[in-house]
Amino acid sequence: MPDSLQVTANATRLRLLTDFVARVCQVRGVPVSTQHRAELLVEELFSNTLMHGGVAGTGATVTLTIEEDGGTLRMAYEDPGQPFDPTRAPPPDGNRAADDLPIGGAGLRIIQALAEAITYERRDGRNRITLRVVGPRRPLFQTNGS
């Protein structure tokens, strides 16, 4: 059975979301590496909602639903922000060092690197981003020494 939490789209509510992810993962025995990835994904999605979605201060709500199966998480994140489909953005350029990346777009790179699979739909005036999260995947950025 999925676990779900709804919060107001307000920066003070981020901690509620990340604590919710941690509790679900701990209760269900999800590996810590997967839990940390899920927490980072939720932080990034929520930050994007507040910074780019046009909903900060409106009383709009964000809903996070989590299901677990064999240590893999399926998270559905919904917000009423401006339509944005992260699956249509170009994939990150894995050959560029972090110092060489342009400003902006790093959040999308984080989402693409941390999630095993991403789907998007716009339904009833809400963005619905579904993510599959497993343990270690690939590095976010190259270091200049590698």
C-alpha atoms as one frame of an Amber mdcrd trajectory, in Angstrom:
protein
   0.000   0.000   0.000   1.441   3.399  -0.925   2.235   6.090   1.627   1.206
   9.639   0.789   1.797  13.140   2.172   0.356  16.462   1.075   1.992  19.760
   2.071   1.589  23.423   1.244   4.046  24.670  -1.370   6.055  26.702   1.114
   9.798  26.487   1.783   9.158  25.732   5.457   7.523  22.438   4.420  10.576
  20.896   2.755  11.656  19.241   5.997   8.259  17.525   6.275   8.758  15.970
   2.847  12.305  14.755   3.434  11.402  13.400   6.890   8.475  11.569   5.295
  10.794   9.972   2.729  13.214   8.941   5.484  10.458   7.419   7.643   8.943
   5.438   4.771  12.363   4.130   3.764  13.338   3.182   7.296  10.045   1.425
   8.056  10.195  -0.507   4.788  13.872  -1.430   5.059  14.975   0.485   1.962
  18.777   0.704   1.567  20.245   3.966   2.847  21.742   4.760  -0.578  18.262
   4.598  -2.121  16.815   6.673   0.709  19.405   9.407   0.179  18.717   9.487
  -3.561  14.988   9.766  -2.903  15.512  12.603  -0.418  17.648  14.544  -2.908
  15.075  14.024  -5.656  12.266  15.324  -3.458  14.358  18.330  -2.411  15.070
  19.173  -6.041  11.480  18.724  -7.216  10.100  20.804  -4.343  12.682  23.552
  -4.912  11.737  23.643  -8.593   8.063  23.914  -7.677   8.787  26.905  -5.446
  11.314  28.657  -7.693   9.874  28.007 -11.157   6.311  26.761 -10.731   4.704
  30.077  -9.842   2.954  28.654  -6.765   5.009  30.021  -3.854   2.763  31.890
  -1.436  -0.482  30.775  -3.105  -1.492  28.077  -0.637  -1.162  25.456  -3.384
  -0.365  21.919  -2.317   2.208  19.330  -3.336   1.527  15.618  -2.967   4.183
  12.930  -2.627   3.234   9.259  -2.851   5.774   6.490  -2.245   5.555   2.774
  -2.955   8.318   0.288  -2.206   9.008  -3.061  -3.821  12.138  -5.037  -3.032
  14.170  -1.975  -2.061  13.132  -0.009  -5.144  10.996   3.097  -4.663   8.338
   4.432  -6.957   7.616   8.055  -6.092   4.860  10.169  -7.586   5.320  13.914
  -7.084   2.420  16.202  -7.988   2.256  19.999  -8.032  -0.011  22.634  -9.591
   2.909  24.625 -11.006   3.578  25.679 -14.559   3.670  22.696 -16.919   7.173
  21.253 -17.163   8.075  17.863 -18.565  11.535  16.793 -17.375  11.508  13.855
 -19.783  11.655  16.214 -22.767  14.775  18.013 -21.643  18.051  16.888 -23.217
  19.983  14.341 -21.156  22.974  15.608 -19.216  26.309  15.667 -20.980  28.283
  13.149 -18.954  31.538  14.220 -20.596  31.572  17.693 -19.077  33.274  18.474
 -15.791  31.181  20.206 -13.124  33.274  23.380 -13.522  32.374  23.526 -17.224
  28.595  23.323 -16.814  26.467  26.381 -17.613  24.538  28.048 -14.823  21.002
  26.682 -14.613  19.772  23.248 -15.453  21.793  21.525 -12.722  18.591  20.469
 -10.955  17.389  18.634 -14.022  20.771  16.943 -14.264  20.407  15.795 -10.657
  16.938  14.394 -11.298  18.047  12.542 -14.426  21.124  11.120 -12.707  19.397
   9.955  -9.521  16.243   8.414 -10.961  16.345   5.089 -12.782  13.193   6.029
 -14.711  11.124   9.211 -15.046   7.624   9.664 -16.467   5.534  12.804 -16.735
   1.922  13.681 -17.283  -0.163  16.809 -16.920  -3.554  15.986 -15.463  -6.267
  18.196 -13.989  -3.972  21.228 -13.923  -1.197  19.381 -12.093   2.242  18.107
 -13.036   2.716  14.458 -12.102   6.298  13.229 -12.157   6.826   9.571 -11.378
  10.313   8.382 -10.488  11.796   4.942  -9.946  14.664   5.105  -7.473  17.202
   2.364  -6.787  20.643   2.344  -5.160  23.857   3.707  -6.703  23.604   4.576
 -10.359  26.060   6.960 -11.987  28.037  10.008 -10.871  26.347  13.383 -11.213
  29.453  15.152 -12.451  32.924  14.252 -13.554  35.787  15.624 -11.570  38.633
  17.259 -13.445  40.968  14.533 -12.252  38.956  11.568 -13.618
